[in-house]
Amino acid sequence: MNISIFESLGPVMIGPSSSHTAGAARLSRIAGIIAGKGYTSVSFGLHGSFAKTYLGHGTDKALVAGALGLREDDEHLALSFDLAKERKLSFSFYETELDDMHENSVQMTFLFPDGHSRTIIGASIGGGIITINRVDGFVAEFSVLSPTVLIFQKDIQGMVSRVSKIFADFDVNIANLKLSRDGRGGIACCIIETDGFISNEIYEKIKQIENILSVCIINEK
């Protein structure tokens, strides 16, 4: 079994817990990238262990810090509530039950000034490692351990091959590809994990494909 140095030693972080603090901050930060810029409010639905112990472990502060874009090793993590107030980001917490999800799961809803929202469900599974399980109701199931692109598109024949060709043209190998949809001919969510950096040129090329609705690139681990 291949185990990374990150998994064996744990992340560089502000404690006390890699899963409840560092992982929570990273989870919220990645969810914020997926949601996109400009949200003014975030609600956090805490499930399982997160719901029971979040105050003692500082999970609440970590989640808000992540939504502000702070990394898990940022010394300002403990000050996230004050920073959110300064940046006019409102937030709230509630307990919820998320069927068949990991004990350290959270449902994050990002609200934008125009009234639209994005909901991401993810988990902190230990050692700072996270999973993104759902995006706006679509099955996602990726861990951001390699460069990842998240695409929403119309469910039309040939879309996957058009996107795949762009990666081939830029000599970027596709490691994993997952597709879910809300129904035949409806909206599809395509997740591609790669072996190499996803450049802005690739991003722009994908955006230009007809019937692509949105594109999000996550290059970091």
N, CA, C and O of each residue as an XYZ file, in Angstrom:
884
protein
N       0.851     -1.196      0.000
C       0.000      0.000      0.000
C       0.883      1.240      0.000
O       1.828      1.324      0.784
N       0.591      2.194     -0.858
C       1.338      3.434     -0.910
C       0.764      4.431      0.084
O      -0.427      4.740      0.045
N       1.622      4.941      0.983
C       1.201      5.921      1.984
C       2.083      7.146      1.846
O       3.309      7.037      1.878
N       1.476      8.305      1.695
C       2.245      9.524      1.533
C       2.786     10.014      2.864
O       2.256      9.665      3.919
N       3.844     10.826      2.820
C       4.393     11.423      4.027
C       3.349     12.272      4.720
O       3.371     12.404      5.944
N       2.408     12.867      3.936
C       1.340     13.688      4.507
C       0.427     12.848      5.385
O      -0.004     13.282      6.453
N       0.136     11.626      4.912
C      -0.769     10.748      5.658
C      -0.103     10.171      6.900
O      -0.770      9.968      7.915
N       1.197      9.903      6.842
C       1.862      9.273      7.975
C       2.240     10.260      9.064
O       2.192      9.917     10.245
N       2.615     11.476      8.695
C       3.027     12.468      9.677
C       1.928     13.457     10.028
O       1.954     14.082     11.088
N       0.972     13.590      9.134
C      -0.093     14.560      9.359
C       0.266     15.909      8.764
O       1.419     16.130      8.395
N      -0.699     16.814      8.663
C      -0.487     18.101      8.009
C       0.197     19.107      8.928
O       0.139     18.995     10.153
N       0.849     20.097      8.304
C       1.282     21.275      9.056
C       0.029     22.086      9.323
O      -0.682     22.459      8.390
N      -0.246     22.364     10.594
C      -1.567     22.905     10.908
C      -1.557     23.657     12.229
O      -0.604     23.589     13.005
N      -2.645     24.374     12.458
C      -2.983     24.902     13.766
C      -3.950     23.906     14.402
O      -4.985     23.603     13.808
N      -3.637     23.378     15.616
C      -4.416     22.305     16.236
C      -5.753     22.784     16.780
O      -6.205     23.893     16.493
N      -6.380     21.906     17.585
C      -5.782     20.742     18.223
C      -5.904     19.432     17.449
O      -5.215     18.474     17.800
N      -6.733     19.337     16.430
C      -7.028     18.053     15.802
C      -6.858     18.136     14.295
O      -7.298     19.094     13.660
N      -6.208     17.113     13.725
C      -6.022     17.107     12.275
C      -7.348     16.945     11.543
O      -7.541     17.530     10.477
N      -8.263     16.157     12.101
C      -9.542     15.926     11.428
C     -10.571     16.993     11.756
O     -11.281     17.465     10.868
N     -10.660     17.384     13.039
C     -11.690     18.330     13.456
C     -11.288     19.795     13.259
O     -12.147     20.676     13.240
N      -9.991     20.055     13.115
C      -9.540     21.439     12.956
C      -8.909     21.643     11.590
O      -9.467     22.353     10.753
N      -7.749     21.030     11.349
C      -7.060     21.217     10.070
C      -7.915     20.722      8.902
O      -8.073     21.422      7.901
N      -8.461     19.518      9.036
C      -9.291     18.978      7.961
C     -10.534     19.808      7.724
O     -10.956     19.997      6.583
N     -11.124     20.305      8.806
C     -12.324     21.139      8.669
C     -12.010     22.433      7.922
O     -12.778     22.864      7.063
N     -10.871     23.049      8.257
C     -10.482     24.291      7.578
C     -10.238     24.036      6.095
O     -10.675     24.812      5.245
N      -9.543     22.954      5.792
C      -9.251     22.634      4.395
C     -10.532     22.305      3.631
O     -10.708     22.726      2.487
N     -11.414     21.555      4.268
C     -12.681     21.182      3.643
C     -13.486     22.418      3.267
O     -13.990     22.517      2.149
N     -13.607     23.361      4.200
C     -14.377     24.563      3.951
C     -13.715     25.444      2.892
O     -14.393     26.065      2.074
N     -12.385     25.489      2.920
C     -11.666     26.313      1.929
C     -11.864     25.763      0.511
O     -12.121     26.523     -0.422
N     -11.744     24.451      0.355
C     -11.951     23.838     -0.961
C     -13.402     24.011     -1.407
O     -13.667     24.271     -2.581
N     -14.342     23.867     -0.466
C     -15.759     24.075     -0.797
C     -15.990     25.508     -1.268
O     -16.778     25.749     -2.182
N     -15.293     26.462     -0.631
C     -15.420     27.858     -1.050
C     -14.903     28.087     -2.454
O     -15.468     28.885     -3.202
N     -13.827     27.390     -2.825
C     -13.317     27.481     -4.195
C     -14.354     26.957     -5.174
O     -14.590     27.561     -6.220
N     -14.974     25.830     -4.833
C     -16.004     25.249     -5.697
C     -17.208     26.178     -5.805
O     -17.769     26.352     -6.887
N     -17.604     26.773     -4.687
C     -18.768     27.666     -4.693
C     -18.523     28.876     -5.573
O     -19.438     29.357     -6.241
N     -17.286     29.373     -5.577
C     -16.959     30.549     -6.374
C     -16.929     31.808     -5.537
O     -17.433     31.836     -4.414
N     -16.341     32.837     -6.085
C     -16.156     34.087     -5.345
C     -17.463     34.850     -5.186
O     -18.379     34.733     -6.000
N     -17.523     35.641     -4.107
C     -18.617     36.579     -3.957
C     -19.692     36.207     -2.963
O     -20.629     36.980     -2.765
N     -19.591     35.039     -2.322
C     -20.630     34.674     -1.351
C     -20.510     35.559     -0.108
O     -19.417     35.968      0.285
N     -21.649     35.836      0.486
C     -21.688     36.733      1.650
C     -22.176     36.035      2.919
O     -22.172     36.626      3.999
N     -22.594     34.782      2.784
C     -23.098     34.042      3.938
C     -22.831     32.555      3.740
O     -22.924     32.038      2.627
N     -22.498     31.874      4.839
C     -22.290     30.432      4.793
C     -22.981     29.788      5.991
O     -22.840     30.254      7.122
N     -23.719     28.727      5.737
C     -24.282     27.952      6.841
C     -23.634     26.574      6.839
O     -23.397     25.986      5.784
N     -23.353     26.073      8.027
C     -22.666     24.799      8.187
C     -23.572     23.815      8.924
O     -23.878     24.010     10.101
N     -23.996     22.768      8.238
C     -24.783     21.715      8.856
C     -23.857     20.611      9.322
O     -23.264     19.915      8.498
N     -23.723     20.438     10.627
C     -22.754     19.523     11.200
C     -23.384     18.160     11.490
O     -24.460     18.062     12.080
N     -22.680     17.117     11.057
C     -23.186     15.746     11.164
C     -22.270     14.912     12.056
O     -21.059     15.129     12.079
N     -22.834     13.979     12.774
C     -22.062     12.990     13.501
C     -21.148     13.577     14.558
O     -21.574     14.382     15.387
N     -19.887     13.169     14.523
C     -18.897     13.635     15.489
C     -18.706     15.140     15.434
O     -18.523     15.786     16.466
N     -18.749     15.702     14.228
C     -18.637     17.161     14.086
C     -19.709     17.864     14.909
O     -19.434     18.862     15.575
N     -20.923     17.347     14.861
C     -22.031     17.988     15.573
C     -21.866     17.894     17.082
O     -22.307     18.779     17.816
N     -21.234     16.828     17.541
C     -21.131     16.598     18.984
C     -19.937     17.287     19.639
O     -19.994     17.638     20.818
N     -18.857     17.483     18.884
C     -17.612     17.951     19.519
C     -17.034     19.217     18.897
O     -15.907     19.598     19.215
N     -17.791     19.880     18.010
C     -17.189     20.975     17.235
C     -16.721     22.144     18.091
O     -15.752     22.812     17.731
N     -17.384     22.410     19.216
C     -16.975     23.538     20.056
C     -15.638     23.257     20.749
O     -14.767     24.125     20.800
N     -15.484     22.052     21.276
C     -14.258     21.722     21.993
C     -13.036     21.642     21.104
O     -11.927     21.941     21.546
N     -13.224     21.242     19.851
C     -12.103     21.088     18.937
C     -11.857     22.331     18.071
O     -10.904     22.370     17.293
N     -12.706     23.327     18.209
C     -12.540     24.523     17.380
C     -12.939     24.308     15.934
O     -12.509     25.051     15.052
N     -13.764     23.291     15.684
C     -14.201     23.009     14.315
C     -14.970     24.185     13.731
O     -14.855     24.472     12.540
N     -15.756     24.870     14.563
C     -16.527     26.014     14.079
C     -15.613     27.119     13.563
O     -15.851     27.680     12.493
N     -14.569     27.430     14.324
C     -13.621     28.469     13.897
C     -12.862     28.030     12.655
O     -12.588     28.842     11.771
N     -12.520     26.744     12.585
C     -11.802     26.224     11.426
C     -12.647     26.309     10.157
O     -12.146     26.680      9.096
N     -13.926     25.965     10.268
C     -14.806     26.026      9.104
C     -14.968     27.453      8.597
O     -14.940     27.696      7.390
N     -15.136     28.387      9.513
C     -15.261     29.793      9.109
C     -13.946     30.276      8.499
O     -13.953     31.014      7.514
N     -12.818     29.862      9.083
C     -11.513     30.246      8.542
C     -11.355     29.763      7.109
O     -10.886     30.503      6.244
N     -11.751     28.511      6.862
C     -11.671     27.974      5.511
C     -12.533     28.742      4.530
O     -12.122     28.998      3.399
N     -13.738     29.111      4.966
C     -14.638     29.883      4.106
C     -14.060     31.258      3.778
O     -14.391     31.854      2.753
N     -13.192     31.752      4.662
C     -12.506     33.026      4.418
C     -11.279     32.850      3.535
O     -10.648     33.831      3.140
N     -10.943     31.611      3.227
C      -9.783     31.341      2.386
C      -8.496     31.101      3.146
O      -7.432     30.988      2.537
N      -8.572     31.020      4.489
C      -7.373     30.780      5.285
C      -6.967     29.312      5.197
O      -7.812     28.418      5.220
N      -5.665     29.081      5.095
C      -5.164     27.714      5.075
C      -5.138     27.137      6.486
O      -5.225     27.865      7.475
N      -5.018     25.818      6.556
C      -5.092     25.142      7.846
C      -3.906     25.441      8.762
O      -3.989     25.197      9.966
N      -2.809     25.960      8.221
C      -1.654     26.310      9.049
C      -1.562     27.812      9.332
O      -0.547     28.291      9.837
N      -2.621     28.546      9.006
C      -2.618     29.990      9.227
C      -2.801     30.305     10.708
O      -3.732     29.808     11.342
N      -1.917     31.124     11.254
C      -1.974     31.440     12.681
C      -3.205     32.260     13.061
O      -3.508     32.408     14.245
N      -3.920     32.795     12.063
C      -5.117     33.585     12.338
C      -6.383     32.731     12.413
O      -7.479     33.267     12.582
N      -6.244     31.416     12.290
C      -7.416     30.537     12.257
C      -8.316     30.743     13.471
O      -9.539     30.779     13.334
N      -7.730     30.878     14.647
C      -8.517     31.034     15.877
C      -9.265     32.359     15.931
O     -10.163     32.538     16.753
N      -8.891     33.291     15.051
C      -9.521     34.617     15.036
C     -10.561     34.732     13.921
O     -10.990     35.832     13.572
N     -10.961     33.587     13.368
C     -11.795     33.608     12.167
C     -13.138     34.311     12.367
O     -13.626     34.961     11.442
N     -13.747     34.198     13.549
C     -15.033     34.849     13.772
C     -14.890     36.367     13.642
O     -15.727     37.026     13.025
N     -13.829     36.910     14.224
C     -13.598     38.353     14.127
C     -13.274     38.765     12.695
O     -13.732     39.805     12.224
N     -12.486     37.950     12.010
C     -12.137     38.249     10.623
C     -13.372     38.216      9.728
O     -13.507     39.029      8.813
N     -14.274     37.266      9.999
C     -15.507     37.177      9.216
C     -16.350     38.438      9.396
O     -16.939     38.947      8.443
N     -16.397     38.926     10.616
C     -17.143     40.155     10.881
C     -16.534     41.325     10.121
O     -17.258     42.139      9.548
N     -15.198     41.415     10.112
C     -14.513     42.486      9.388
C     -14.789     42.412      7.892
O     -14.947     43.440      7.234
N     -14.846     41.200      7.360
C     -15.041     41.011      5.920
C     -16.518     40.885      5.540
O     -16.860     40.637      4.383
N     -17.384     41.061      6.542
C     -18.832     41.039      6.313
C     -19.310     39.698      5.753
O     -20.179     39.646      4.881
N     -18.729     38.624      6.268
C     -19.188     37.281      5.938
C     -19.981     36.751      7.123
O     -19.420     36.538      8.198
N     -21.273     36.537      6.940
C     -22.088     35.992      8.023
C     -22.050     34.464      7.972
O     -21.820     33.876      6.915
N     -22.279     33.829      9.121
C     -22.196     32.379      9.180
C     -23.114     31.860     10.278
O     -23.483     32.587     11.201
N     -23.473     30.587     10.155
C     -24.315     29.944     11.169
C     -24.023     28.454     11.187
O     -23.489     27.895     10.228
N     -24.384     27.819     12.303
C     -24.161     26.383     12.478
C     -25.461     25.720     12.925
O     -26.252     26.317     13.655
N     -25.670     24.511     12.491
C     -26.815     23.734     12.943
C     -26.452     22.252     12.857
O     -25.560     21.874     12.097
N     -27.133     21.421     13.624
C     -26.911     19.988     13.574
C     -27.839     19.361     12.540
O     -28.989     19.776     12.394
N     -27.334     18.363     11.825
C     -28.131     17.703     10.806
C     -27.723     16.246     10.697
O     -26.662     15.854     11.182
N     -28.561     15.445     10.063
C     -28.258     14.044      9.792
C     -28.041     13.886      8.291
O     -28.921     14.207      7.492
N     -26.872     13.393      7.915
C     -26.537     13.170      6.515
C     -26.391     11.673      6.299
O     -25.408     11.068      6.725
N     -27.362     11.089      5.645
C     -27.400      9.633      5.480
C     -26.150      9.109      4.788
O     -25.697      9.655      3.781
N     -25.600      8.025      5.360
C     -24.475      7.287      4.762
C     -23.213      8.132      4.589
O     -22.384      7.832      3.730
N     -23.059      9.176      5.390
C     -21.871     10.015      5.306
C     -20.932      9.732      6.478
O     -21.355      9.231      7.520
N     -19.668     10.058      6.295
C     -18.657      9.914      7.337
C     -19.044     10.714      8.579
O     -19.750     11.717      8.482
N     -18.579     10.266      9.746
C     -18.917     10.935     11.002
C     -18.485     12.399     11.048
O     -19.135     13.219     11.697
N     -17.396     12.726     10.366
C     -16.920     14.112     10.358
C     -17.351     14.817      9.076
O     -16.516     15.293      8.306
N     -18.647     14.878      8.858
C     -19.178     15.478      7.634
C     -19.881     16.799      7.918
O     -20.369     17.040      9.022
N     -19.920     17.631      6.913
C     -20.583     18.924      7.047
C     -21.236     19.298      5.719
O     -20.677     19.067      4.647
N     -22.413     19.870      5.814
C     -23.129     20.397      4.658
C     -22.972     21.916      4.667
O     -23.441     22.590      5.584
N     -22.311     22.445      3.646
C     -21.997     23.877      3.575
C     -22.811     24.537      2.476
O     -22.735     24.140      1.313
N     -23.585     25.539      2.845
C     -24.393     26.264      1.876
C     -23.889     27.699      1.781
O     -23.916     28.448      2.758
N     -23.434     28.064      0.604
C     -22.873     29.385      0.337
C     -23.925     30.238     -0.365
O     -24.426     29.865     -1.425
N     -24.257     31.377      0.226
C     -25.306     32.241     -0.311
C     -24.687     33.493     -0.929
O     -23.779     34.094     -0.355
N     -25.184     33.877     -2.100
C     -24.662     35.014     -2.849
C     -25.663     36.161     -2.837
O     -26.857     35.948     -2.628
N     -25.169     37.389     -3.064
C     -26.047     38.568     -2.995
C     -27.257     38.520     -3.929
O     -28.298     39.100     -3.621
N     -27.128     37.830     -5.070
C     -28.248     37.779     -6.015
C     -29.293     36.732     -5.627
O     -30.298     36.560     -6.317
N     -29.043     36.028     -4.501
C     -30.031     35.061     -4.013
C     -29.723     33.615     -4.340
O     -30.328     32.716     -3.755
N     -28.803     33.362     -5.255
C     -28.513     31.958     -5.564
C     -27.556     31.385     -4.529
O     -26.863     32.128     -3.834
N     -27.523     30.093     -4.434
C     -26.690     29.421     -3.436
C     -26.059     28.180     -4.041
O     -26.500     27.672     -5.073
N     -25.011     27.703     -3.372
C     -24.375     26.446     -3.742
C     -24.171     25.629     -2.477
O     -23.741     26.155     -1.450
N     -24.480     24.345     -2.555
C     -24.384     23.467     -1.394
C     -23.395     22.350     -1.663
O     -23.525     21.608     -2.636
N     -22.408     22.240     -0.792
C     -21.371     21.221     -0.907
C     -21.348     20.401      0.371
O     -21.324     20.956      1.470
N     -21.355     19.089      0.234
C     -21.226     18.184      1.370
C     -19.864     17.503      1.284
O     -19.489     16.965      0.243
N     -19.133     17.534      2.394
C     -17.823     16.899      2.409
C     -17.498     16.384      3.789
O     -18.251     16.591      4.741
N     -16.353     15.701      3.889
C     -15.935     15.107      5.154
C     -14.444     15.271      5.362
O     -13.667     15.337      4.409
N     -14.060     15.336      6.631
C     -12.658     15.311      7.032
C     -12.391     13.919      7.587
O     -12.917     13.560      8.641
N     -11.580     13.135      6.889
C     -11.499     11.708      7.202
C     -10.237     11.330      7.979
O      -9.977     10.147      8.199
N      -9.452     12.330      8.396
C      -8.280     12.056      9.215
C      -6.988     12.498      8.568
O      -6.838     12.403      7.350
N      -6.051     12.979      9.369
C      -4.753     13.393      8.862
C      -4.800     14.586      7.947
O      -3.875     14.814      7.168
N      -5.876     15.359      8.034
C      -6.029     16.510      7.153
C      -6.586     16.174      5.779
O      -6.773     17.065      4.950
N      -6.856     14.878      5.528
C      -7.407     14.453      4.242
C      -8.917     14.689      4.224
O      -9.604     14.431      5.212
N      -9.425     15.179      3.096
C     -10.851     15.459      2.977
C     -11.438     14.732      1.770
O     -10.719     14.269      0.885
N     -12.758     14.649      1.767
C     -13.473     14.202      0.570
C     -14.605     15.187      0.287
O     -15.262     15.675      1.207
N     -14.819     15.468     -0.969
C     -15.997     16.215     -1.415
C     -16.981     15.183     -1.942
O     -16.706     14.506     -2.933
N     -18.130     15.062     -1.282
C     -19.069     13.981     -1.588
C     -20.227     14.397     -2.496
O     -20.649     13.630     -3.362
N     -20.738     15.618     -2.292
C     -21.859     16.093     -3.099
C     -21.644     17.569     -3.430
O     -21.149     18.340     -2.608
N     -22.023     17.941     -4.642
C     -22.015     19.343     -5.052
C     -23.371     19.652     -5.668
O     -23.709     19.138     -6.734
N     -24.136     20.485     -4.998
C     -25.494     20.825     -5.455
C     -26.319     19.580     -5.751
O     -27.078     19.542     -6.720
N     -26.166     18.569     -4.913
C     -26.951     17.347     -5.046
C     -26.345     16.290     -5.944
O     -26.809     15.149     -5.946
N     -25.318     16.638     -6.710
C     -24.678     15.678     -7.599
C     -23.599     14.903     -6.842
O     -22.877     15.473     -6.025
N     -23.494     13.599     -7.117
C     -22.449     12.776     -6.512
C     -21.098     13.242     -7.033
O     -20.912     13.400     -8.240
N     -20.145     13.465     -6.111
C     -18.825     13.943     -6.492
C     -17.753     12.910     -6.141
O     -17.141     12.313     -7.028
N     -17.529     12.701     -4.824
C     -16.597     11.682     -4.330
C     -15.175     11.861     -4.861
O     -14.666     11.007     -5.586
N     -14.534     12.982     -4.495
C     -13.121     13.157     -4.805
C     -12.425     13.798     -3.609
O     -13.064     14.422     -2.762
N     -11.099     13.632     -3.555
C     -10.350     14.000     -2.360
C      -9.373     15.159     -2.559
O      -8.696     15.550     -1.609
N      -9.284     15.710     -3.747
C      -8.379     16.824     -4.051
C      -6.928     16.440     -3.694
O      -6.176     17.267     -3.178
N      -6.549     15.203     -3.968
C      -5.170     14.767     -3.780
C      -4.356     14.929     -5.057
O      -3.149     14.692     -5.070
N      -5.024     15.332     -6.119
C      -4.363     15.640     -7.386
C      -5.146     16.767     -8.047
O      -6.288     17.021     -7.666
N      -4.559     17.451     -9.030
C      -5.293     18.521     -9.722
C      -6.639     18.019    -10.227
O      -6.736     16.935    -10.802
N      -7.671     18.818    -10.005
C      -9.042     18.384    -10.288
C      -9.811     19.492    -10.994
O      -9.671     20.670    -10.664
N     -10.621     19.100    -11.966
C     -11.543     20.044    -12.602
C     -12.964     19.547    -12.380
O     -13.260     18.367    -12.568
N     -13.829     20.453    -11.981
C     -15.246     20.160    -11.746
C     -16.054     20.931    -12.786
O     -16.007     22.160    -12.836
N     -16.792     20.199    -13.609
C     -17.511     20.799    -14.732
C     -18.997     20.494    -14.621
O     -19.385     19.345    -14.409
N     -19.828     21.522    -14.764
C     -21.262     21.325    -14.944
C     -21.580     21.606    -16.409
O     -21.154     22.617    -16.967
N     -22.329     20.702    -17.017
C     -22.580     20.779    -18.450
C     -23.961     20.233    -18.776
O     -24.573     19.535    -17.968
N     -24.435     20.552    -19.949
C     -25.654     19.921    -20.422
C     -25.329     18.487    -20.829
O     -24.267     18.219    -21.392
N     -26.241     17.578    -20.542
C     -26.025     16.162    -20.823
C     -26.293     15.891    -22.297
O     -27.371     15.449    -22.693
N     -25.273     16.174    -23.086
C     -25.374     16.028    -24.542
C     -24.262     15.091    -25.014
O     -23.149     15.129    -24.491
N     -24.561     14.269    -25.981
C     -23.597     13.304    -26.503
C     -22.330     14.007    -27.000
O     -22.402     15.024    -27.690
N     -21.171     13.451    -26.639
C     -19.902     13.964    -27.135
C     -19.213     14.961    -26.239
O     -18.082     15.359    -26.518
N     -19.869     15.381    -25.159
C     -19.281     16.398    -24.294
C     -17.999     15.897    -23.624
O     -17.004     16.619    -23.572
N     -18.022     14.674    -23.117
C     -16.848     14.143    -22.424
C     -15.655     14.027    -23.373
O     -14.527     14.337    -22.991
N     -15.897     13.591    -24.585
C     -14.799     13.441    -25.545
C     -14.204     14.800    -25.921
O     -12.999     14.899    -26.151
N     -15.029     15.841    -25.985
C     -14.517     17.175    -26.298
C     -13.620     17.689    -25.183
O     -12.561     18.265    -25.432
N     -14.055     17.474    -23.967
C     -13.244     17.904    -22.826
C     -11.955     17.091    -22.752
O     -10.879     17.649    -22.537
N     -12.061     15.773    -22.928
C     -10.887     14.905    -22.853
C      -9.852     15.276    -23.910
O      -8.650     15.209    -23.654
N     -10.309     15.662    -25.079
C      -9.386     16.032    -26.159
C      -8.536     17.243    -25.773
O      -7.364     17.329    -26.139
N      -9.130     18.172    -25.034
C      -8.371     19.357    -24.610
C      -7.208     18.942    -23.713
O      -6.097     19.450    -23.868
N      -7.451     18.030    -22.784
C      -6.361     17.563    -21.917
C      -5.294     16.853    -22.742
O      -4.101     17.020    -22.488
N      -5.710     16.070    -23.720
C      -4.748     15.377    -24.584
C      -3.922     16.386    -25.384
O      -2.715     16.208    -25.549
N      -4.561     17.432    -25.874
C      -3.854     18.458    -26.648
C      -2.774     19.156    -25.825
O      -1.771     19.616    -26.370
N      -2.984     19.231    -24.511
C      -2.010     19.880    -23.625
C      -1.115     18.863    -22.900
O      -0.401     19.218    -21.962
N      -1.156     17.605    -23.339
C      -0.327     16.540    -22.770
C      -0.515     16.381    -21.270
O       0.447     16.134    -20.543
N      -1.752     16.520    -20.804
C      -2.084     16.298    -19.398
C      -2.883     15.005    -19.307
O      -3.959     14.889    -19.893
N      -2.353     14.040    -18.571
C      -2.993     12.729    -18.481
C      -4.162     12.759    -17.501
O      -4.042     13.309    -16.406
N      -5.289     12.171    -17.891
C      -6.449     12.037    -17.028
C      -6.293     10.778    -16.186
O      -6.176      9.675    -16.721
N      -6.291     10.948    -14.863
C      -6.143      9.813    -13.955
C      -7.488      9.173    -13.630
O      -7.609      7.948    -13.603
N      -8.498     10.008    -13.382
C      -9.853      9.522    -13.067
C     -10.876     10.464    -13.677
O     -10.654     11.672    -13.765
N     -11.988      9.902    -14.092
C     -13.095     10.700    -14.615
C     -14.393     10.121    -14.075
O     -14.643      8.921    -14.192
N     -15.216     10.976    -13.487
C     -16.508     10.549    -12.941
C     -17.600     11.455    -13.488
O     -17.412     12.663    -13.635
N     -18.726     10.861    -13.781
C     -19.839     11.631    -14.338
C     -21.125     11.235    -13.639
O     -21.420     10.049    -13.486
N     -21.895     12.236    -13.211
C     -23.234     11.984    -12.686
C     -24.181     12.979    -13.336
O     -23.754     14.042    -13.787
N     -25.447     12.644    -13.385
C     -26.408     13.536    -14.040
C     -27.744     13.462    -13.350
O     -28.042     12.495    -12.648
N     -28.557     14.496    -13.553
C     -29.868     14.519    -12.907
C     -30.946     13.878    -13.765
O     -32.118     13.862    -13.387
N     -30.559     13.356    -14.906
C     -31.497     12.710    -15.816
C     -30.988     12.819    -17.242
O     -30.220     13.725    -17.566
N     -31.407     11.920    -18.071
C     -30.975     11.926    -19.468
C     -31.371     13.230    -20.143
O     -32.536     13.627    -20.131
N     -30.380     13.886    -20.731
C     -30.637     15.148    -21.415
C     -30.719     16.346    -20.501
O     -31.012     17.457    -20.944
N     -30.457     16.119    -19.201
C     -30.533     17.213    -18.236
C     -29.178     17.861    -17.997
O     -28.487     18.249    -18.939
N     -28.806     17.973    -16.723
C     -27.521     18.549    -16.337
C     -26.615     17.435    -15.840
O     -27.058     16.536    -15.126
N     -25.350     17.497    -16.218
C     -24.365     16.506    -15.782
C     -23.234     17.198    -15.041
O     -22.886     18.345    -15.320
N     -22.675     16.470    -14.094
C     -21.505     16.935    -13.338
C     -20.345     16.015    -13.681
O     -20.415     14.808    -13.453
N     -19.288     16.579    -14.224
C     -18.125     15.808    -14.640
C     -16.926     16.211    -13.775
O     -16.600     17.392    -13.665
N     -16.283     15.225    -13.170
C     -15.113     15.464    -12.331
C     -13.927     14.737    -12.942
O     -13.971     13.528    -13.167
N     -12.866     15.492    -13.207
C     -11.666     14.922    -13.815
C     -10.478     15.198    -12.913
O     -10.188     16.349    -12.586
N      -9.783     14.125    -12.509
C      -8.548     14.245    -11.748
C      -7.383     13.918    -12.679
O      -7.452     12.956    -13.443
N      -6.330     14.703    -12.621
C      -5.240     14.564    -13.579
C      -3.907     14.287    -12.891
O      -3.778     14.417    -11.674
N      -2.921     13.903    -13.699
C      -1.569     13.673    -13.197
C      -0.703     14.922    -13.290
O       0.450     14.914    -12.858
N      -1.249     15.985    -13.847
C      -0.456     17.195    -14.028
C      -1.250     18.456    -13.779
O      -2.479     18.434    -13.711
N      -0.533     19.554    -13.645
C      -1.123     20.873    -13.401
C      -2.138     21.220    -14.487
O      -1.902     20.981    -15.672
N      -3.268     21.785    -14.067
C      -4.311     22.206    -15.015
C      -4.162     23.703    -15.215
O      -4.475     24.488    -14.320
N      -3.690     24.093    -16.371
C      -3.355     25.490    -16.646
C      -4.589     26.330    -16.923
O      -5.678     25.808    -17.159
N      -4.396     27.643    -16.889
C      -5.483     28.566    -17.215
C      -5.892     28.417    -18.674
O      -7.049     28.649    -19.026
N      -4.931     28.025    -19.531
C      -5.265     27.809    -20.946
C      -6.264     26.656    -21.091
O      -7.195     26.734    -21.892
N      -6.067     25.598    -20.319
C      -7.016     24.483    -20.344
C      -8.383     24.941    -19.843
O      -9.415     24.616    -20.430
N      -8.371     25.701    -18.751
C      -9.611     26.247    -18.189
C     -10.388     27.040    -19.243
O     -11.589     26.838    -19.418
N      -9.697     27.941    -19.942
C     -10.361     28.778    -20.940
C     -10.891     27.954    -22.105
O     -11.975     28.231    -22.619
N     -10.136     26.945    -22.524
C     -10.580     26.094    -23.628
C     -11.853     25.331    -23.260
O     -12.775     25.217    -24.068
N     -11.895     24.814    -22.036
C     -13.086     24.079    -21.605
C     -14.284     25.018    -21.535
O     -15.379     24.662    -21.969
N     -14.081     26.216    -20.990
C     -15.165     27.191    -20.886
C     -15.782     27.521    -22.236
O     -16.973     27.823    -22.325
N     -14.973     27.463    -23.286
C     -15.441     27.852    -24.618
C     -16.275     26.776    -25.304
O     -16.904     27.043    -26.328
N     -16.288     25.555    -24.750
C     -17.077     24.484    -25.356
C     -18.566     24.796    -25.193
O     -19.015     25.150    -24.103
N     -19.303     24.667    -26.246
C     -20.748     24.919    -26.196
C     -21.411     23.937    -25.230
O     -21.065     22.756    -25.195
N     -22.356     24.436    -24.457
C     -23.138     23.666    -23.486
C     -22.391     23.372    -22.183
O     -22.867     22.594    -21.356
N     -21.213     24.000    -21.997
C     -20.559     23.968    -20.692
C     -21.195     25.073    -19.844
O     -21.282     26.220    -20.284
N     -21.631     24.736    -18.649
C     -22.318     25.697    -17.786
C     -21.374     26.369    -16.779
O     -21.501     27.564    -16.511
N     -20.434     25.604    -16.228
C     -19.463     26.177    -15.299
C     -18.256     25.271    -15.204
O     -18.347     24.063    -15.422
N     -17.112     25.875    -14.871
C     -15.854     25.132    -14.747
C     -15.150     25.615    -13.491
O     -15.049     26.821    -13.265
N     -14.662     24.695    -12.670
C     -13.867     25.033    -11.482
C     -12.595     24.194    -11.486
O     -12.646     22.968    -11.590
N     -11.453     24.870    -11.371
C     -10.158     24.192    -11.336
C      -9.597     24.244     -9.917
O      -9.583     25.302     -9.288
N      -9.136     23.100     -9.417
C      -8.472     23.024     -8.113
C      -7.131     22.337     -8.321
O      -7.074     21.129     -8.551
N      -6.061     23.104     -8.240
C      -4.725     22.555     -8.541
C      -3.961     22.108     -7.308
O      -2.970     21.390     -7.431
N      -4.391     22.511     -6.132
C      -3.596     22.229     -4.947
C      -3.982     20.933     -4.280
O      -5.069     20.394     -4.487
N      -3.027     20.432     -3.447
C      -3.314     19.251     -2.661
C      -3.795     19.685     -1.282
O      -4.099     18.839     -0.440
